[in-house]
Every structure is written in structure tokens, then in C-alpha cells.
Amino acid sequence: MPSDLQKRSLKGVLWSAGEGVGVALLSFGSFAVMAAILDPRDFGVVALAGVVVFFLSLLIGHSFADALVQRENLEQGHQDTAFWTTLALGLLAMVACAGSAEAMAAALDEPQLADVLRVLALTLPLHALMSVPSALFRRNLQFRVVAACSVSGRATGAVVGVAMAFGGYGLWSLVGQQVAAVLVTAVGVLVTTDWRPGFKFQTRKLSEMAGFGFYVSMSQVASGAGEQLLNLLIGALFGTATLGYFNVAWRMVQLVRGLLSTAVYHVGLSAFARLQDDIPALSRAYLQSTRISCLVAFPIGAGMALVGPVLLAALFGAKWEASVPLLTVLALEFLPAGYGMFISALYRSVGKASWGFATALLYVATGVGGAMLIAPFGVLAVAAFWVARAALLMPLHIYLVRKVTRLTLSQMLLPLGTPVAATAVMGSAIVALRAMPPLPGIAPAAELAMLTAVGGIAYLIAVRLLSPDLFNTAWGTARVMMAPGGRRAS
């Protein structure tokens, strides 16, 4: 990867990660406060409504945005066509969501669901309005602007949600939080961008982007479908209370995972797209990126699984103890997710968006189908199967990545060695510490801090001893990201 592109990409990762950290902190903070006030059923009802809105927002937000980022030659006609088509999709989605609210509420036997859906449907045109400007920011590696708008929106949403929860609005505090967050984010993007839509809608441009956009949006919808259908399945089979417990564990994992995957996906797509005609350089960039993502993701997943009881006790109290085993299992999905973090960006950067769609469909079919078959064994068995299938299907991605990059199998497996071994060392240190008699009167937050510090130090020492080269590479990457002078690039 050229030096300038590498620096700009790393700065982009830093800003995107900063966005993720800000969003995660705000989400965790507001979630901790609201979880102490609201009933698990409130979270379950809003989670059901979120299934529908999440699908539709994925369709709107990704139909043409990634096509604008991936294209080598971008004209005003592409941008105008993408904007007006996306806005039309957003308005249609809003009408469809609101119009079918009563039927979905009756089908799921949840009367409150209808009103929640009608309100959340208002966010869909907002997603459409900011889709193209956000894509243009990402194309130019201007991730600082996107991060500022997103964090501002989440901060506003957190304040609104917590205030409504204290005001006794129940589940509507969760709804108000989401609406306020999307509204402020959209306003921020639209005010900040210098780009304004024209009226150069061209069917030829639509045709050029439609194929790529279709596969991207459908793969996003399929991936989201698997996750949201899992929520729907658990709610239907085990009840909204169990869904509430599951949703707490699920959201904790997804918040942290989203912090990593969103940052690296957008930057990875922008950077890889610039290397799509230089396969050796693309292969090196992909391999190096995967080494770093495994190095970061593996200890996070294993760590969350090992300290789950203390983590939940510190954040939410004893009321959510039933979420502990679910968090322990679901956190292990970080391992296959960390290894495959750059795969979607790689496929789309070389125009193979259809591969992502096909594999996403396979994931949904095996995940949801298997979850339905294993449901009689309980919700914990469903969570365990969901994690296992992600690991079992990874060889297919390895085969497809090798077709694009021409990397050997040994090269493909290289990113796994050191992170796996170092994570085992970290896990042993945490297990040994937890096996010791607890300090009298120690608070869960203090215990969590101690376990995190010991595990983190053990992991860093293990990486340094096992692979000095990887340690130095990671340290050098961090220095480039944190070095001053990235203002223009970002």
C-alpha cells in the first residue's frame, strides 16, 4: 500500500474507531442507566420493532453508498442518481413500515408494537437523506466529519432517552433515543457537506450502479436478517422477557464488535478500492490488515467471555444475571469475526459484491434454520449454535479470498497463530486470578478493572515474546494513527 494512502487509511481507522468508542460509551452509559429503570419487556418490544426498521435502513443506506465509494471514476450524474433513488426508497420504506404496523403487531401478539413501528418509521427517510453525503465523505477518507456527526447524534439520543426514562415514559424512552440520534446525525451530515444534489438523474448511471448496489444492499439485508431473525425467533419461542435478557448480552457484544467492524470496513473499502488493479499490493494490504484485526479482536472476545459475570454485575446489577451465560457464549463470536473483519471490504473493492451476498444467504440459512432446529434445547443452545456456525463456514471465505488475492493457505492462516496463543495466555491469567479468594468487600467495578489490567498485560507480554515482528508492526501502526498531521487527510 502506498505510504500516503496507508497513513490516510490509518487516520481514517482512528477517526472511525474514535466514532465507535464514542458511540459505544454513550450507548453503554445510557443503556446502563435505562436498564436500571426500565423493565426487560420494554427492551423486548423495542427490539422486535427494531427488526423491521433495521432491515429497511440497511436496504436504504447501502443500496448505492458503497457503489459511490468503490467506483474509480465518479461523475455528478452518479451522485444525483444515487441520492434521488435512495430518497425514494426511504419514503417508500417509511410508508410500508407504518402501513403494516397493525398487521405485524397482531401477528406477534404485541399491541404496543404497532405504535412503536409507526414512530421508528420516521427515521427511514433520514437515513436516505444522509446516505450519499456520508458515502462521499468516506470516499475521500474524511472520516472525522462522519465521526463527529455520528457521536453528536448518539450523545443527543442518550440525553433524550435517559431523560425520558427518568420521566416515566417506559419503552418510549428507547424509541425517543433512536429517533433523536438519527435526526441529529442526519442534520449534522447535511449541514457539514459542501455537496448538494442536482437533478441529473440518469437511467444509464442507475444501471451502472444498480448491479453492485443490489448485491451490497442485499448482502447487508441478509446479514442483518440473520441477526434480527434470531431476535425475532427468540422473542416468539421464549417470550419477550427472555428476549430482553438475550438482547442485553447481544447488544453488549454487538456494540463492541460494531466499534471494530464499522471502522475497518469503511476504511478498508476505500483503501482496497484504490488497489483493485494491483493484486500483489492488495493482497499484502489485506493480509496485514487481518493480522491486526485478529490481534485486537481475539483478546476482546475471550476477555468478555471470561469476565462476563463481573462485567454485567458492574454495569447493570443483579437484575440481569440471567444474561451472563448468554454473554459468555455470544462473546466468542469475536474470534471468527476478527479473522473475517476485512473480507466484505475485499470482495466489494474488487467488484465481487455478489460473493458477499451469496455467503450472507448461506449464513442466514444455516444460522436461522439451525437455530429453529436446536430451539427445543433452550436459548443458550441457540446462542452456542449461532457462534459455532460462524466458525464452521469460515473455510468457504478462505477459499474465496485466495481466489482474489492468490495468497497461499499458509499465508492465510498466518494471522491466527500469535493472537490465539497470546489469548490463551491471557485467559489463563484471568482464570487463575478469578480462582483466588476474592478480596473482602471488593466492588464489581474494581474487580473488573483488576481482571482487565492483568489480562491486558499478560496478553501484551505474550505477543511481545511470541512475535516481536507483529508486536513492532502493531506498535508502528498505532504510532502512525496517533501521530499529528492527520487533520487534512481526515
LOMI-257409 format. One line per field, with one value per residue (C-alpha): x, y, z; residue number from 1; residue in one letter. Coordinates in steps of 0.05 Angstrom, whole numbers, plus 5000, padded with zeros to 4 digits. Example, Ala and Ser with C-alpha at 12.3 -4.5 7.8 and 13.67 -1.06 7.14 Angstrom:
residues 2
X 5246/5273
Y 4910/4979
Z 5156/5143
num 1/2
residuo A/S
***
This chain:
residues 490
X 5000/5029/5055/5007/4947/4968/4974/4907/4875/4903/4880/4812/4812/4830/4772/4724/4747/4740/4669/4658/4687/4644/4582/4598/4610/4546/4507/4535/4524/4453/4438/4464/4420/4359/4368/4364/4298/4261/4232/4263/4198/4207/4273/4240/4183/4230/4278/4220/4204/4278/4278/4235/4267/4337/4323/4295/4351/4403/4369/4367/4435/4476/4439/4484/4531/4584/4578/4598/4658/4681/4676/4742/4710/4654/4611/4557/4506/4524/4515/4449/4420/4441/4412/4343/4336/4356/4308/4251/4268/4268/4199/4171/4201/4170/4101/4107/4131/4077/4023/4039/4048/3979/3986/4055/4031/3973/4016/4065/4010/4043/3994/4046/4089/4044/4054/4129/4136/4099/4146/4210/4189/4202/4277/4279/4277/4330/4376/4363/4379/4448/4468/4501/4537/4564/4589/4625/4659/4683/4706/4752/4774/4743/4722/4730/4667/4626/4651/4633/4562/4551/4576/4536/4474/4486/4500/4435/4398/4428/4407/4336/4329/4355/4312/4250/4266/4271/4207/4169/4159/4177/4193/4182/4248/4282/4243/4258/4332/4334/4295/4335/4401/4384/4354/4415/4464/4427/4424/4498/4517/4472/4497/4571/4575/4591/4556/4486/4443/4428/4375/4420/4381/4405/4379/4447/4481/4428/4442/4517/4508/4447/4481/4535/4487/4437/4486/4515/4447/4421/4482/4474/4400/4416/4469/4422/4366/4403/4417/4348/4311/4348/4319/4250/4257/4277/4221/4169/4193/4217/4178/4196/4227/4278/4289/4304/4358/4385/4383/4427/4481/4473/4477/4540/4575/4549/4567/4640/4641/4609/4662/4715/4679/4647/4714/4754/4700/4691/4765/4782/4734/4761/4834/4826/4786/4847/4889/4839/4884/4947/4932/5000/4993/4920/4940/4993/4946/4891/4938/4969/4900/4875/4936/4920/4845/4858/4908/4854/4791/4813/4830/4767/4722/4757/4761/4687/4670/4715/4695/4621/4592/4634/4621/4546/4546/4588/4545/4474/4469/4439/4374/4408/4443/4406/4444/4512/4514/4488/4543/4596/4575/4560/4626/4663/4637/4692/4742/4714/4690/4760/4791/4738/4734/4762/4730/4669/4711/4757/4701/4668/4732/4745/4673/4655/4596/4556/4603/4585/4511/4517/4556/4509/4449/4486/4499/4426/4400/4446/4440/4365/4349/4396/4371/4300/4321/4360/4310/4279/4345/4338/4361/4433/4438/4412/4466/4520/4499/4499/4571/4593/4565/4605/4669/4648/4634/4699/4736/4690/4713/4786/4775/4743/4795/4850/4817/4820/4888/4926/4952/4974/4938/4997/4995/4920/4930/4988/4945/4917/4980/5004/4935/4909/4969/4972/4897/4907/4960/4913/4856/4899/4919/4846/4822/4879/4862/4788/4804/4838/4796/4761/4784/4735/4686/4713/4662/4647/4675/4741/4745/4731/4786/4836/4819/4823/4890/4921/4893/4916/4986/4992/4968/5017/5075/5056/5051/5118/5152/5117/5123/5167/5155/5079/5086/5130/5083/5023/5062/5084/5012/4989/5043/5022/4950/4965/5017/4998/4988/4927/4878/4876/4871/4814
Y 5000/5068/5107/5165/5120/5078/5139/5168/5100/5092/5161/5141/5079/5123/5171/5114/5077/5142/5146/5075/5088/5150/5113/5053/5095/5135/5071/5034/5093/5107/5033/5022/5078/5057/4983/5001/5038/5000/4931/4875/4872/4944/4925/4864/4903/4956/4900/4869/4935/4943/4881/4913/4982/4953/4914/4973/5021/4972/4970/5045/5060/5012/5008/5060/5087/5033/5037/5111/5093/5035/5068/5091/5147/5184/5236/5283/5241/5182/5223/5255/5189/5154/5210/5213/5138/5128/5182/5149/5083/5116/5146/5081/5043/5091/5083/5007/5003/5048/5015/4945/4962/4937/4871/4857/4874/4826/4771/4776/4787/4851/4910/4964/4943/4980/5049/5037/5018/5079/5126/5089/5090/5165/5151/5117/5179/5210/5151/5162/5237/5227/5164/5197/5254/5204/5160/5218/5234/5162/5160/5219/5188/5245/5201/5256/5291/5227/5211/5280/5276/5206/5218/5283/5245/5189/5238/5274/5208/5186/5250/5245/5172/5178/5240/5204/5143/5185/5220/5153/5144/5070/5038/5105/5128/5075/5099/5172/5156/5124/5179/5235/5201/5192/5262/5298/5255/5269/5343/5344/5308/5352/5417/5397/5372/5420/5374/5390/5344/5366/5340/5298/5234/5187/5117/5097/5116/5079/5018/5024/5025/4981/4913/4929/4966/4909/4857/4903/4922/4851/4822/4875/4858/4783/4792/4836/4787/4731/4772/4804/4740/4708/4762/4750/4675/4681/4730/4685/4620/4642/4706/4779/4773/4722/4765/4823/4782/4758/4828/4855/4804/4812/4888/4887/4841/4879/4947/4927/4887/4945/4991/4950/4925/4991/5028/4977/4963/5034/5049/4981/4990/5060/5037/4969/5001/5044/4980/4938/4939/4919/4849/4839/4905/4889/4821/4850/4903/4851/4804/4859/4886/4817/4806/4870/4855/4786/4816/4864/4822/4756/4781/4824/4765/4717/4770/4787/4713/4704/4766/4765/4756/4813/4857/4851/4859/4922/4953/4931/4897/4830/4841/4819/4757/4713/4747/4721/4653/4684/4736/4683/4645/4703/4738/4680/4703/4755/4701/4685/4757/4784/4738/4757/4831/4855/4802/4842/4903/4859/4828/4894/4931/4884/4884/4816/4841/4780/4736/4773/4765/4690/4676/4720/4680/4616/4645/4663/4596/4556/4603/4612/4542/4511/4556/4533/4460/4469/4514/4457/4453/4525/4595/4581/4525/4572/4623/4569/4544/4615/4625/4556/4564/4627/4588/4527/4567/4606/4557/4579/4651/4628/4594/4656/4704/4660/4666/4742/4751/4688/4681/4612/4573/4582/4657/4658/4622/4666/4719/4666/4639/4692/4721/4651/4633/4701/4699/4631/4661/4719/4672/4630/4693/4715/4645/4639/4707/4692/4626/4662/4680/4747/4808/4825/4879/4889/4922/4890/4951/4947/4872/4884/4936/4888/4830/4874/4902/4834/4802/4860/4860/4784/4789/4844/4807/4743/4778/4812/4745/4703/4751/4812/4829/4830/4870/4921/4925/4937/4989/5024/5023/5055/5109/5127/5131/5175/5219/5292/5319/5278/5337/5347/5274/5262
Z 5000/4982/5042/5035/5026/5086/5131/5108/5118/5188/5205/5179/5223/5282/5269/5255/5317/5356/5330/5352/5421/5429/5406/5450/5512/5501/5486/5546/5592/5571/5568/5639/5666/5627/5643/5717/5706/5651/5650/5607/5569/5546/5514/5483/5449/5420/5398/5358/5325/5311/5268/5215/5217/5217/5153/5117/5139/5114/5046/5043/5070/5027/4961/4927/4980/4973/4897/4901/4945/4900/4832/4802/4761/4795/4760/4784/4749/4793/4856/4836/4812/4877/4920/4889/4883/4955/4979/4941/4973/5042/5032/5006/5064/5114/5084/5081/5153/5181/5138/5160/5234/5257/5219/5248/5319/5312/5283/5341/5393/5419/5416/5433/5374/5323/5353/5362/5289/5265/5303/5285/5211/5212/5215/5147/5103/5148/5134/5060/5062/5093/5054/4994/5031/5082/5025/4993/5059/5064/4991/5006/5072/5111/5169/5221/5195/5196/5266/5293/5265/5290/5360/5365/5345/5394/5450/5437/5434/5500/5535/5507/5524/5596/5608/5583/5624/5688/5666/5667/5592/5595/5528/5493/5522/5479/5418/5432/5439/5370/5335/5366/5348/5275/5268/5296/5257/5192/5205/5221/5156/5113/5144/5141/5069/5012/4963/4941/4898/4828/4780/4734/4745/4690/4679/4650/4714/4753/4712/4723/4799/4806/4800/4850/4896/4893/4917/4970/4998/4994/5029/5084/5089/5090/5144/5185/5171/5205/5267/5272/5255/5313/5358/5327/5337/5409/5423/5390/5422/5491/5504/5508/5577/5553/5491/5538/5573/5507/5479/5536/5522/5446/5449/5491/5441/5380/5408/5416/5352/5314/5342/5306/5244/5223/5229/5189/5137/5112/5113/5084/5026/5010/5013/4979/4922/4905/4900/4860/4798/4837/4864/4899/4936/4952/4979/5024/5050/5064/5100/5143/5160/5180/5225/5263/5268/5297/5346/5371/5367/5397/5467/5468/5454/5501/5554/5552/5557/5618/5657/5636/5706/5735/5674/5678/5754/5748/5693/5706/5774/5795/5756/5692/5719/5670/5614/5640/5605/5541/5542/5555/5493/5446/5461/5428/5360/5363/5341/5272/5265/5278/5226/5174/5190/5123/5079/5057/5042/5000/4959/4945/4929/4870/4846/4876/4916/4893/4933/4996/4980/4967/5031/5071/5047/5067/5136/5144/5120/5165/5224/5227/5203/5253/5309/5297/5299/5363/5398/5440/5477/5502/5487/5508/5458/5403/5421/5420/5352/5325/5345/5321/5251/5240/5253/5213/5150/5151/5105/5049/5057/5058/4991/4960/4988/4959/4890/4895/4927/4905/4976/4997/5052/5100/5087/5100/5167/5189/5224/5272/5306/5354/5373/5390/5433/5467/5481/5514/5559/5576/5591/5637/5676/5684/5704/5756/5785/5789/5824/5881/5943/5929/5965/6021/6001/5931/5884/5817/5781/5818/5805/5731/5727/5761/5715/5653/5673/5689/5626/5582/5610/5602/5530/5511/5542/5507/5439/5450/5466/5414/5355/5363/5290/5298/5363/5328/5269/5315/5354/5290/5265/5330/5325/5254/5275/5334/5301/5289/5220/5200/5201/5126/5109/5156
num 1/2/3/4/5/6/7/8/9/10/11/12/13/14/15/16/17/18/19/20/21/22/23/24/25/26/27/28/29/30/31/32/33/34/35/36/37/38/39/40/41/42/43/44/45/46/47/48/49/50/51/52/53/54/55/56/57/58/59/60/61/62/63/64/65/66/67/68/69/70/71/72/73/74/75/76/77/78/79/80/81/82/83/84/85/86/87/88/89/90/91/92/93/94/95/96/97/98/99/100/101/102/103/104/105/106/107/108/109/110/111/112/113/114/115/116/117/118/119/120/121/122/123/124/125/126/127/128/129/130/131/132/133/134/135/136/137/138/139/140/141/142/143/144/145/146/147/148/149/150/151/152/153/154/155/156/157/158/159/160/161/162/163/164/165/166/167/168/169/170/171/172/173/174/175/176/177/178/179/180/181/182/183/184/185/186/187/188/189/190/191/192/193/194/195/196/197/198/199/200/201/202/203/204/205/206/207/208/209/210/211/212/213/214/215/216/217/218/219/220/221/222/223/224/225/226/227/228/229/230/231/232/233/234/235/236/237/238/239/240/241/242/243/244/245/246/247/248/249/250/251/252/253/254/255/256/257/258/259/260/261/262/263/264/265/266/267/268/269/270/271/272/273/274/275/276/277/278/279/280/281/282/283/284/285/286/287/288/289/290/291/292/293/294/295/296/297/298/299/300/301/302/303/304/305/306/307/308/309/310/311/312/313/314/315/316/317/318/319/320/321/322/323/324/325/326/327/328/329/330/331/332/333/334/335/336/337/338/339/340/341/342/343/344/345/346/347/348/349/350/351/352/353/354/355/356/357/358/359/360/361/362/363/364/365/366/367/368/369/370/371/372/373/374/375/376/377/378/379/380/381/382/383/384/385/386/387/388/389/390/391/392/393/394/395/396/397/398/399/400/401/402/403/404/405/406/407/408/409/410/411/412/413/414/415/416/417/418/419/420/421/422/423/424/425/426/427/428/429/430/431/432/433/434/435/436/437/438/439/440/441/442/443/444/445/446/447/448/449/450/451/452/453/454/455/456/457/458/459/460/461/462/463/464/465/466/467/468/469/470/471/472/473/474/475/476/477/478/479/480/481/482/483/484/485/486/487/488/489/490
residuo M/P/S/D/L/Q/K/R/S/L/K/G/V/L/W/S/A/G/E/G/V/G/V/A/L/L/S/F/G/S/F/A/V/M/A/A/I/L/D/P/R/D/F/G/V/V/A/L/A/G/V/V/V/F/F/L/S/L/L/I/G/H/S/F/A/D/A/L/V/Q/R/E/N/L/E/Q/G/H/Q/D/T/A/F/W/T/T/L/A/L/G/L/L/A/M/V/A/C/A/G/S/A/E/A/M/A/A/A/L/D/E/P/Q/L/A/D/V/L/R/V/L/A/L/T/L/P/L/H/A/L/M/S/V/P/S/A/L/F/R/R/N/L/Q/F/R/V/V/A/A/C/S/V/S/G/R/A/T/G/A/V/V/G/V/A/M/A/F/G/G/Y/G/L/W/S/L/V/G/Q/Q/V/A/A/V/L/V/T/A/V/G/V/L/V/T/T/D/W/R/P/G/F/K/F/Q/T/R/K/L/S/E/M/A/G/F/G/F/Y/V/S/M/S/Q/V/A/S/G/A/G/E/Q/L/L/N/L/L/I/G/A/L/F/G/T/A/T/L/G/Y/F/N/V/A/W/R/M/V/Q/L/V/R/G/L/L/S/T/A/V/Y/H/V/G/L/S/A/F/A/R/L/Q/D/D/I/P/A/L/S/R/A/Y/L/Q/S/T/R/I/S/C/L/V/A/F/P/I/G/A/G/M/A/L/V/G/P/V/L/L/A/A/L/F/G/A/K/W/E/A/S/V/P/L/L/T/V/L/A/L/E/F/L/P/A/G/Y/G/M/F/I/S/A/L/Y/R/S/V/G/K/A/S/W/G/F/A/T/A/L/L/Y/V/A/T/G/V/G/G/A/M/L/I/A/P/F/G/V/L/A/V/A/A/F/W/V/A/R/A/A/L/L/M/P/L/H/I/Y/L/V/R/K/V/T/R/L/T/L/S/Q/M/L/L/P/L/G/T/P/V/A/A/T/A/V/M/G/S/A/I/V/A/L/R/A/M/P/P/L/P/G/I/A/P/A/A/E/L/A/M/L/T/A/V/G/G/I/A/Y/L/I/A/V/R/L/L/S/P/D/L/F/N/T/A/W/G/T/A/R/V/M/M/A/P/G/G/R/R/A/S
***
